[in-house]
Amino acid sequence: QVQLVESGGGLVQAGGSLRLSCAASGSIFSINAMGWYRQAPGKQRELVADITSGRSTNYADSVKGRFTISRDNAKNTVYLQMNSLKPEDTAVYYCNLEIYTGWGAPRDYWGQGTQVTVSS
């Protein structure tokens, strides 16, 4: 009913930049919060950044000043601009969207994940 498609991951050198995108489609009435999470091998999934419907943002301390989350409501899409990348940013990145389909309560949906690898 609702599908999320992530794109933009890849391999970059330290100091480089990437822009991740996550587009939702299907039975969508509205989208509340949008967020990005990441999971490195052997570690728990952690919140990287999120953005509310009012466009207020929240960032993990480790990415503040380097990453920027934004949303395009007309396209049902959330972005993560990642600058000054560090090797410790290497992880699989997942988008998470709280979506209201028009029936019942809003639910969380997850993207398939996209690999970001930052080399030294």
Secondary structure, DSSP 8 states (H G I E B T S, - for coil): -EEEEEE--EEEETT--EEEEEEEEES-SEEEEEEEEEE-TTS--EEEEEE-TT--EEE-TTTTTTEEEEEEGGGTEEEEEE-S--GGG-EEEEEEEEEE-SSSS-EEEE---EEEEEE-
